[in-house]
Amino acid sequence: MSSALFTSIGVGDLTLPNRVVMAPMTRSFSPGGVPGANVAEYYARRAAGGTGLIITEGTVVGHSMNVVPDGIPHFYGETALEGWARVAHAVHAEGGLIFPQLWHLGAYDGPDVAPRNGVPAASPSGLGLSGAEAGAPLTSAQIDEVIDSFARAAADARRIGFDGIELHGAHGFLIDQFLWENTNRRDDSYGDRTRFAAEVVAACRSAVGGDFPISLRLSQWKMGQYTAKIASSPEQLEAVLTPLVAAGVDVFHLSTRRFWLPEFDGSDLTLAGWTRKITGRPVIAVGSAGITPSDFESAFAGQGAEVEGIDRLHAALERGEFDLIALGRALVSEPEWAAKVRDGRTAELRPFSPADLAVLQ
């Protein structure tokens, strides 16, 4: 197919062969936090299927207050990092490119939260997403420790052979908890809601150098809170984004539930479109690409989805709404999505099924 979707693009000093990105999708198949051969094969299949860039599932940085259920992969410790080095090698062997997504859950308090067993939650103001108390606010010294944990993970990513990193600043996890006024009620300098995110980016940039791409994933919505916003206008969005560009972000990854919907009243621009306009950086759009528009949660919990909307995806890319498109559920079920779309074999695309989340295939 002759489409902008299958043209190359630069992200920092890296050239991606096309505009198709594998979105992070938590899979929980890494017992003890260590990705095994099955995880390497899973990502390598998507590279072999033509995906231009793979962003891994969220991998947790090594900080004592970052508590996750078993099966969530770690990005710290010799054994886990050896596992991730094998993943990167397997993807490269298929001609692919891969970033780990670096993640700190902070004071996430959703229904799938791991037992903390007395470990306090890391939070800007001692509040979880629900508004319930979640321990004491992070001290300045603890904030420094968290920032250092991201920087160490970034340096390790470069050392073991990844092509860049993504920082998880979306969905109500720790970086996003600082960005959101409901969870950041501090009265010190970190009450400037962009400061923590910018310091994490700057520390990672210092750790990896200027030629290693950094992606930052952002969202308005939070887990279970789909009307939440960190910016209610283009002006507020610009105030969030400008310090992040200055800190060293190469590409922004804008997580929405439906990538084509306008973000602010009075404009047809999407969140990705506004971010591209404000920052001048490449942007990745994501949200129900490659599947039937559906209720966001029911599509994970038993309502199947059919493949459609590829023409709309092409049109949005070609009119400059975004530079790259990320697919999550569609690539879980169809590793060859990019190759089949490129070759005009859309009738062969396997539609997403929630049953596919129970296995790595």
C-alpha positions in Angstrom: 0.0 0.0 0.0 1.4 3.4 -1.0 0.7 5.4 2.2 2.5 7.6 4.6 2.0 4.8 7.1 4.9 2.9 5.4 7.4 5.8 5.0 10.4 6.2 7.3 10.7 8.9 10.0 13.4 10.2 12.3 12.9 10.1 16.1 15.9 11.8 17.6 18.9 10.3 15.9 17.0 7.1 15.1 15.3 6.3 11.8 12.1 4.2 12.0 11.3 2.2 8.8 7.5 3.0 9.1 5.0 4.7 11.3 3.5 1.6 13.0 4.3 1.3 16.7 3.5 -1.5 19.1 1.9 0.1 22.1 2.7 -1.0 25.6 0.3 -3.7 26.8 0.7 -5.2 30.3 1.0 -9.0 29.9 2.3 -10.2 33.3 4.2 -13.2 31.9 7.5 -12.5 33.7 7.5 -14.5 36.9 9.7 -13.0 39.5 10.0 -9.9 37.3 12.2 -11.7 34.8 11.2 -11.9 31.1 11.9 -15.3 29.6 12.3 -16.8 26.1 8.5 -16.6 25.6 8.6 -12.9 26.1 11.5 -12.5 23.7 9.7 -14.6 21.1 6.5 -12.6 21.6 8.1 -9.3 20.8 10.3 -10.7 18.0 7.1 -11.9 16.2 5.8 -8.4 16.0 9.2 -7.2 14.6 9.1 -9.9 12.0 5.5 -8.9 11.2 6.7 -5.4 10.1 6.1 -3.3 13.2 8.4 -0.2 12.9 8.9 0.3 16.6 8.1 -1.9 19.6 7.5 -0.3 22.9 7.4 -3.0 25.6 4.9 -3.4 28.3 5.5 -1.3 31.4 8.7 -2.4 33.2 9.2 -1.2 36.7 12.2 0.8 37.8 14.1 -0.2 40.8 12.8 1.8 43.7 11.9 0.4 47.1 8.3 1.9 47.0 7.5 0.6 43.5 5.4 -2.5 44.4 3.8 -4.6 41.7 2.1 -7.9 41.3 4.2 -10.9 40.4 4.5 -11.3 36.6 5.1 -7.6 35.9 8.6 -7.3 34.5 11.4 -5.5 36.3 13.9 -3.3 34.7 16.5 -3.6 37.4 18.6 -6.5 38.8 21.1 -8.6 36.9 18.7 -11.4 36.0 15.9 -9.3 34.8 18.2 -7.1 32.7 19.8 -10.2 31.2 16.3 -11.3 30.2 15.6 -7.9 28.6 18.9 -8.0 26.7 17.8 -11.2 25.2 14.5 -9.6 24.2 16.3 -6.7 22.5 18.6 -9.1 20.7 15.6 -11.2 19.5 13.8 -8.1 18.1 17.0 -6.9 16.4 17.5 -10.3 14.8 14.2 -9.8 13.1 15.2 -6.3 11.9 13.1 -4.5 14.5 13.7 -1.6 16.9 12.6 -1.6 20.6 12.2 0.7 23.6 11.4 -0.4 27.1 8.7 1.5 28.8 10.0 2.6 32.3 7.3 2.7 34.9 6.7 3.7 38.6 3.2 3.0 39.8 3.4 5.4 42.7 0.2 5.5 44.7 -2.0 3.7 42.2 -4.9 2.2 44.2 -7.0 0.4 41.6 -8.6 -3.0 42.1 -5.5 -4.9 40.8 -3.1 -3.2 43.1 -0.5 -5.5 44.7 -0.4 -6.1 48.4 2.1 -3.5 49.8 2.9 -5.5 53.0 3.8 -2.4 55.0 5.7 -0.7 52.1 4.4 2.9 51.9 3.1 4.2 48.6 5.1 6.9 46.7 2.9 9.8 46.0 3.1 13.6 45.6 0.6 14.4 48.3 -0.2 11.2 50.1 -3.3 10.5 47.9 -4.2 7.7 45.6 -6.2 8.1 42.4 -9.4 7.5 44.3 -8.7 10.4 46.6 -8.1 8.1 49.5 -5.1 8.6 51.8 -2.0 6.7 50.6 0.8 7.3 53.1 2.8 10.4 53.5 3.8 12.8 50.6 7.3 12.0 49.2 10.1 14.0 50.8 12.6 15.9 48.6 15.1 13.1 49.3 12.7 10.4 48.3 11.9 12.3 45.1 15.6 12.4 44.3 15.7 8.6 44.8 12.8 8.0 42.4 14.4 10.3 39.8 17.7 8.4 40.1 15.9 5.1 39.7 14.6 6.2 36.3 18.0 7.5 35.3 19.6 4.2 36.2 17.1 2.3 34.2 17.6 4.6 31.2 21.4 4.0 31.3 20.8 0.2 31.6 18.5 0.3 28.6 21.3 1.8 26.5 23.9 -0.5 27.9 22.1 -3.7 27.2 21.2 -2.8 23.6 17.8 -1.0 23.4 17.2 1.7 20.8 15.7 4.3 23.1 13.3 4.5 26.1 9.8 5.5 26.9 8.8 7.0 30.2 5.3 6.1 31.4 3.8 9.5 32.4 0.2 8.5 31.8 -2.9 6.7 33.2 -2.5 8.0 36.8 0.8 6.4 37.7 3.6 8.3 39.5 4.8 10.8 36.9 1.1 11.5 36.0 0.2 11.8 39.7 2.5 14.8 39.8 0.9 16.2 36.6 -2.7 16.0 37.9 -4.1 18.5 40.3 -6.3 15.9 42.0 -3.2 14.1 43.3 -0.6 16.9 43.4 -1.6 19.3 46.1 1.9 20.2 47.2 2.8 23.7 48.4 6.6 23.3 47.7 8.4 23.7 44.4 6.9 20.3 43.2 3.5 21.9 43.3 4.6 23.1 39.9 3.0 20.1 38.4 5.4 19.7 35.5 8.6 19.9 37.5 8.9 16.3 38.6 8.3 15.0 35.0 10.8 17.4 33.6 13.4 16.4 36.2 12.9 12.7 35.3 13.3 13.4 31.6 16.4 15.6 32.3 18.0 12.9 34.5 17.4 10.3 31.9 18.8 12.5 29.2 21.9 13.1 31.2 22.3 9.3 31.7 21.9 8.3 28.1 23.5 11.2 26.2 22.0 13.3 23.5 21.7 10.7 20.7 19.5 8.2 22.5 15.7 8.8 21.9 13.4 9.5 24.8 9.7 9.0 24.4 7.2 10.3 27.0 3.7 8.8 27.2 1.0 11.2 28.4 -2.7 11.0 28.8 -5.6 13.0 30.1 -7.5 10.0 31.4 -6.6 7.9 34.4 -7.2 4.3 35.2 -11.0 4.1 35.9 -11.3 7.9 35.6 -11.9 8.7 31.9 -13.0 12.3 32.2 -9.9 13.4 34.1 -7.7 16.1 32.6 -4.2 17.5 33.2 -5.0 20.3 30.7 -8.4 21.8 29.9 -7.3 24.1 27.1 -4.5 24.4 24.5 -2.8 27.0 26.7 -2.7 24.7 29.7 -1.4 21.9 27.5 1.4 24.2 26.3 2.3 25.0 29.9 2.7 21.2 30.5 4.6 20.4 27.3 7.1 23.2 27.0 9.3 22.3 30.0 9.2 18.7 28.8 10.6 19.6 25.4 13.3 21.7 27.1 14.2 18.7 29.3 14.9 16.4 26.4 11.8 14.6 25.1 12.2 13.5 21.5 8.7 12.1 20.8 5.4 12.3 22.7 3.1 9.4 22.9 -0.5 10.5 23.5 -2.7 7.9 25.0 -6.4 8.4 24.3 -9.3 6.0 24.2 -10.1 6.9 20.6 -7.3 8.5 18.6 -9.6 10.4 16.2 -11.6 12.5 18.6 -11.1 16.2 19.1 -9.6 17.2 22.4 -10.8 20.8 23.1 -14.0 22.6 22.3 -13.8 24.8 19.2 -11.2 22.8 17.4 -11.1 19.5 15.4 -7.5 18.8 16.5 -6.9 15.7 18.6 -4.7 15.6 21.6 -1.9 14.3 19.4 -2.6 17.0 16.9 -2.4 19.7 19.5 0.8 18.3 21.0 2.4 18.2 17.5 1.4 21.8 16.9 2.7 23.0 20.3 6.0 21.2 20.5 7.1 20.6 16.9 8.2 17.1 18.1 7.0 13.9 16.4 4.0 12.4 18.1 2.6 8.9 18.5 -1.2 8.6 18.6 -2.9 5.7 20.2 -6.5 4.7 21.1 -8.6 1.9 19.5 -6.5 1.9 16.2 -7.2 -1.1 14.1 -10.3 -2.3 16.0 -13.9 -1.4 16.1 -14.7 1.6 18.4 -16.1 0.1 21.6 -16.4 0.7 25.2 -12.8 0.8 26.3 -13.1 -1.6 29.2 -15.6 -4.0 27.7 -13.2 -4.7 24.8 -10.7 -6.1 27.4 -13.3 -8.0 29.4 -15.3 -10.1 26.9 -16.6 -7.9 24.1 -14.8 -8.8 20.9 -13.7 -6.2 18.4 -13.6 -6.4 14.6 -10.9 -4.8 12.3 -12.0 -1.6 10.7 -11.1 2.1 10.3 -7.8 1.6 8.5 -8.8 4.2 5.9 -9.5 6.7 8.7 -6.1 6.0 10.2 -4.3 6.6 6.9 -6.3 9.9 6.3 -5.5 11.2 9.8 -1.8 10.5 9.3 -1.7 12.1 5.9 -3.4 15.3 7.1 -0.7 15.7 9.8 -2.7 14.8 13.0 0.2 12.6 14.2 3.4 11.1 12.9 3.1 7.5 14.2 0.2 5.3 15.2 0.5 2.8 18.1 -1.6 -0.3 18.2 -2.1 -2.4 21.3 -5.0 -4.9 21.2 -4.8 -5.2 17.4 -1.1 -6.3 17.6 -1.8 -8.6 20.6 -4.0 -10.7 18.3 -2.3 -10.1 14.9 1.5 -10.0 15.0 1.6 -9.4 11.2 -0.7 -6.4 11.2 1.8 -4.0 9.6 2.9 -6.5 6.9 -0.7 -7.4 6.0 -1.9 -3.8 5.8 1.2 -2.8 3.8 0.6 -5.6 1.3 -3.1 -5.0 1.0 -4.0 -8.2 2.8 -6.4 -6.6 5.2 -9.0 -9.4 4.7 -6.5 -11.7 6.4 -6.2 -9.6 9.6 -7.1 -11.6 12.7 -9.4 -9.4 14.8 -8.7 -8.8 18.5 -10.1 -11.3 21.0 -9.9 -10.8 24.7 -9.0 -14.5 25.0 -5.7 -13.6 23.4 -4.7 -11.7 26.6 -4.5 -15.0 28.4 -1.5 -16.2 26.4 1.6 -15.0 24.7 1.4 -15.7 21.0 
